[in-house]
Amino acid sequence: MVLIYMSYDKIILISLDTLRADGLGFNQDSLFPSEYKVKTKLEKTNLDQLAAQSCFFSNTISVAPYTSASHAAYFSGLWPKHNGLYDQFNTKLRAENIFQKFKKLGYNTSFKTDFPFVLGKYLNMIQGVDHYFVEDESKPMEILRDSKKVLSFFHFGQIHYPYGFHSLKFGGDDYRQKVNFLEKKYNIVSKKIKLEDMAVETFRDQEDLDYLYRYKKIIAHLYKNKLDNDLFDLYLEGINYFHKNKFNVFLDNLLETLKGEKYLLIIFADHGEAWNQETYGHHNSLDEGVIRVPVMFYASDVKAQYRKNRIRTIDIMPTLLKLLNVKDDSLDGESLVEMVYNKSISQDRDAFSATWVCESCDVLGKMNQIKNKDRLETSANSAVKYSAAYYQGNYKYTENYKLFANRSEKIIDFPRQQLFQINNLQDFQLIENIQVTKKLHKRIESLNSVNEKVDGIDKSDQLKKYFNLQGYNV
């Protein structure tokens, strides 16, 4: 069948940081109701209404459970090994990105981020970007409105903890009151808790930083005391707050701005969130609630459909290029055009996800580099693999090398292999199959970054030593 689709003048990419695939009420394959006992219900939102009119993919696997590497895959169409960015702070994007390709085709390009430290210029993500904005939707909206041809990227960080609030600038007194309420409810004395997670995603003044760390200490306290249901309740509250106070209005304004235009809207997430014995939010986790994310395509010539077949975040870039009749055989991802526009039947695609830990990384030092020097040096530290997963057919295979110790933020060695049979999107059964395990282990090894050089530093020796200690022959 010959595919006929519109030539789009305006393409809008929207990233909702930390939104699980089932963080939308529209999702028919929700995992969390069987995992958590929660009081909070997801409210109906404008996003749910849009999803019902879109080609909605409920089973997209992200390459990583953190913002930097996940977005690099969206922007490049390549596995982390091939695009260069695979850990959170210590590697940079080295491949040609979607903005560079669209700029060559005559498109104006715009990039708005809420997390500039890990998503933006410091990790070399804005090559080809004409207009770069931090925590500001109004100016990029003007560029979208006024440009004849434009590729616009909007990133929203409010769903990420502090759930719903992002900062004092956005959350204001609601944020202050919530922190004070939670500390009182759980009898938390913030000064007595030693915080391991000092990471900061954006520029903050001292009061804003203090509230962020107080919120993180609340999370650490709840996690240590196994209050996973309470933590997930806070997450769901944050999703509702974000839509009510930010995204519902943004989406209305966006669609109003685009009236009469030939446009394509793609909404996605980088990773999700989960709380359990082995998962601290999304830190280094390959939990299904963390790496399964939503993706939707919305345009006047896209017919509504709900798709359960597995796709990957690396498939977005080749899809956009296919729509522009641009061929690039170097990409790891594959086009989704046949599915989106022709409703073609498709098998589950093989997917890979992995976490790399910058063990010696001085997070605060890196944050100070950005604030004081307006740049980020990435040559000082080495990363080691924390965990990896490979999906093939109805199997999910995982390898763990490290684990959070005793419900803390401290990491210990913990080698383990697990094979799951996927009976459906809500039913994963732990099984044993040596032949399948060996096959999928080889697939993971072929996609790891052991032999990569980053900024001229060869990490292979250190990583080989680490893997050999774990019993792997590298």
Long-range contacts (C-beta under 8 A, 24 or more apart in sequence): 1-342, 3-337, 3-338, 3-341, 3-342, 4-301, 4-341, 5-301, 5-323, 5-337, 5-341, 6-262, 6-264, 6-299, 6-300, 6-301, 7-262, 8-262, 8-263, 8-264, 8-299, 8-323, 9-148, 9-149, 9-150, 9-261, 9-262, 9-263, 10-144, 10-147, 10-149, 10-150, 10-152, 10-258, 10-261, 10-262, 10-263, 10-264, 11-102, 11-107, 11-150, 11-151, 11-152, 11-263, 11-264, 11-266, 11-320, 12-144, 12-152, 12-153, 12-154, 12-254, 12-258, 12-263, 12-264, 12-265, 12-266, 13-74, 13-151, 13-152, 13-153, 13-154, 13-266, 13-268, 13-316, 14-153, 14-154, 14-155, 14-156, 14-265, 14-266, 14-267, 14-268, 15-71, 15-74, 15-153, 15-154, 15-155, 15-156, 15-268, 15-269, 15-270, 16-156, 16-159, 16-247, 16-267, 16-268, 16-269, 17-67, 17-114, 17-115, 17-155, 17-156, 17-157, 17-158, 17-159, 17-160, 17-269, 17-270, 17-271, 18-157, 18-159, 18-160, 18-161, 18-269, 18-270, 18-271, 18-272, 18-273, 18-282, 19-159, 19-239, 19-269, 19-272, 19-293, 19-294, 20-269, 20-272, 20-273, 20-274, 20-289, 20-290, 20-292, 20-293, 20-294, 21-58, 21-59, 21-60, 21-269, 21-272, 21-292, 21-293, 21-294, 22-289, 23-159, 23-239, 23-269, 23-272, 23-273, 23-294, 24-48, 24-51, 24-294, 26-51, 26-52, 26-56, 27-58, 27-294, 28-58, 28-306, 29-58, 29-59, 29-308, 29-424, 29-425, 29-426, 30-426, 31-288, 31-289, 31-292, 31-425, 31-426, 32-232, 32-289, 34-426, 35-232, 35-274, 35-276, 35-289, 36-228, 36-229, 36-232, 36-233, 36-275, 37-229, 38-229, 38-232, 38-233, 38-236, 39-233, 40-233, 40-236, 40-237, 40-240, 41-236, 42-236, 42-239, 42-240, 43-240, 43-243, 43-244, 45-243, 45-247, 45-248, 46-243, 46-247, 46-248, 46-251, 46-252, 47-243, 47-247, 47-248, 47-251, 47-267, 50-251, 50-265, 50-267, 50-296, 50-298, 51-294, 51-296, 52-304, 53-298, 53-304, 54-267, 54-296, 54-297, 54-298, 54-302, 54-304, 55-296, 55-297, 55-298, 55-302, 55-303, 55-304, 55-305, 55-307, 55-339, 55-340, 56-294, 56-295, 56-296, 56-304, 56-305, 56-306, 56-307, 57-294, 57-295, 57-296, 57-307, 57-309, 57-311, 57-336, 58-294, 58-306, 58-307, 58-308, 58-425, 59-292, 59-307, 59-308, 59-309, 59-310, 59-311, 59-348, 59-425, 60-268, 60-292, 60-293, 60-294, 60-295, 60-310, 60-311, 60-312, 60-313, 61-291, 61-292, 61-293, 61-310, 61-311, 61-312, 61-313, 61-351, 61-352, 61-353, 61-391, 62-269, 62-270, 62-271, 62-291, 62-292, 62-293, 62-313, 62-353, 63-312, 63-313, 63-314, 63-352, 63-353, 63-354, 64-271, 64-291, 64-353, 64-354, 64-355, 65-271, 65-282, 65-283, 65-284, 65-285, 65-286, 65-290, 65-291, 65-353, 65-355, 66-118, 66-270, 66-271, 66-282, 66-283, 66-355, 67-115, 67-118, 67-119, 67-201, 67-270, 67-271, 68-118, 68-119, 68-123, 69-356, 70-270, 70-271, 70-313, 71-119, 71-125, 71-155, 71-270, 72-123, 72-125, 73-312, 73-313, 73-314, 74-98, 74-268, 74-270, 74-313, 74-314, 74-316, 74-317, 75-99, 75-125, 75-317, 76-314, 76-317, 76-331, 77-314, 77-315, 77-316, 77-317, 77-318, 77-321, 77-328, 77-331, 77-332, 77-333, 78-314, 78-331, 78-332, 78-333, 79-314, 79-332, 79-352, 79-447, 80-354, 80-447, 80-449, 81-447, 81-448, 81-449, 81-452, 82-332, 84-452, 84-454, 85-123, 85-124, 86-354, 86-356, 86-383, 86-449, 86-452, 87-356, 87-357, 87-358, 87-383, 88-118, 88-199, 88-356, 88-358, 89-118, 89-358, 89-361, 89-363, 89-366, 89-376, 89-378, 90-358, 90-361, 90-378, 90-381, 90-382, 90-383, 90-454, 91-123, 91-378, 91-383, 91-454, 91-455, 92-123, 92-124, 92-378, 92-454, 92-455, 93-123, 93-124, 93-125, 93-127, 94-124, 96-127, 97-125, 97-127, 97-128, 98-151, 98-317, 98-320, 99-126, 99-127, 99-128, 99-129, 99-151, 99-153, 100-127, 100-128, 101-128, 101-321, 101-326, 101-328, 102-128, 102-151, 102-320, 103-128, 103-130, 105-324, 105-326, 106-149, 107-149, 107-150, 107-151, 108-143, 108-147, 108-148, 108-149, 108-150, 108-151, 109-150, 109-151, 109-152, 110-140, 110-143, 110-144, 110-150, 110-151, 110-152, 110-153, 111-140, 111-153, 112-136, 112-137, 112-140, 112-152, 112-153, 112-154, 112-155, 113-155, 114-155, 114-156, 114-157, 114-158, 114-166, 114-201, 114-202, 115-155, 115-157, 115-160, 115-201, 115-202, 116-201, 116-202, 116-203, 116-370, 117-200, 117-201, 117-202, 117-366, 117-367, 117-370, 117-376, 118-201, 119-155, 119-201, 122-370, 122-375, 122-376, 123-376, 123-378, 134-202, 134-203, 135-167, 135-169, 135-202, 137-250, 141-253, 141-254, 141-257, 144-254, 144-257, 144-258, 145-257, 156-242, 156-246, 156-247, 157-201, 157-202, 158-238, 158-241, 158-242, 158-246, 158-247, 159-235, 159-238, 159-239, 159-242, 160-201, 161-215, 161-216, 161-219, 161-234, 161-235, 161-238, 161-281, 162-211, 162-212, 162-215, 162-238, 163-234, 163-235, 163-237, 163-238, 163-239, 163-241, 164-237, 164-238, 164-239, 164-240, 164-241, 164-242, 164-245, 165-215, 165-238, 165-241, 167-202, 167-204, 167-208, 167-212, 168-207, 168-208, 168-211, 169-208, 170-245, 170-246, 174-241, 175-211, 176-211, 179-211, 179-214, 179-215, 179-218, 182-215, 182-218, 183-214, 183-218, 186-218, 186-221, 186-222, 188-217, 188-218, 188-221, 190-214, 190-217, 193-217, 193-220, 193-221, 195-220, 196-220, 196-408, 196-409, 196-410, 197-283, 197-409, 198-363, 198-364, 199-363, 199-367, 200-363, 200-367, 203-371, 219-281, 220-408, 220-409, 223-275, 223-280, 223-407, 224-407, 224-408, 226-407, 228-275, 228-276, 231-275, 232-273, 232-274, 232-275, 235-273, 235-275, 262-300, 263-299, 264-297, 264-298, 264-299, 264-302, 264-323, 265-297, 265-298, 265-299, 266-295, 266-296, 266-297, 266-298, 266-316, 267-294, 267-295, 267-296, 267-298, 268-293, 268-294, 268-295, 268-296, 268-313, 268-316, 269-293, 269-294, 270-313, 277-407, 278-403, 278-404, 280-404, 280-409, 283-404, 283-409, 284-355, 284-357, 284-386, 284-387, 284-402, 284-404, 284-411, 285-355, 285-387, 286-353, 286-354, 286-355, 286-387, 286-388, 286-389, 286-398, 288-396, 288-428, 291-353, 291-389, 297-336, 297-340, 301-341, 302-340, 302-341, 303-343, 305-343, 307-339, 308-425, 309-339, 309-346, 309-347, 309-348, 309-349, 310-348, 310-349, 310-351, 310-391, 311-336, 311-339, 311-349, 311-351, 312-349, 312-351, 312-352, 315-349, 348-391, 348-393, 348-394, 350-390, 350-391, 350-392, 350-443, 351-390, 351-391, 352-388, 352-389, 352-390, 352-391, 352-443, 352-444, 352-447, 353-388, 353-389, 354-385, 354-387, 354-388, 354-389, 354-444, 354-447, 354-448, 355-385, 355-386, 355-387, 355-388, 356-383, 356-384, 356-385, 356-386, 356-449, 357-383, 357-384, 357-385, 357-386, 357-402, 357-411, 358-382, 358-383, 359-383, 359-384, 359-411, 378-454, 378-455, 379-454, 379-455, 379-456, 379-457, 382-457, 382-459, 382-462, 382-463, 383-459, 384-462, 384-463, 384-466, 385-448, 385-449, 385-450, 385-463, 385-466, 385-467, 386-411, 388-444, 388-448, 389-444, 390-440, 390-443, 390-444, 390-447, 391-422, 392-439, 392-440, 392-443, 394-421, 394-422, 394-423, 395-419, 395-420, 395-421, 395-422, 395-436, 395-440, 396-420, 396-422, 396-428, 397-436, 397-437, 397-440, 397-441, 397-444, 399-441, 399-444, 401-466, 401-470, 413-470, 415-470, 415-471, 417-441, 445-474, 450-474
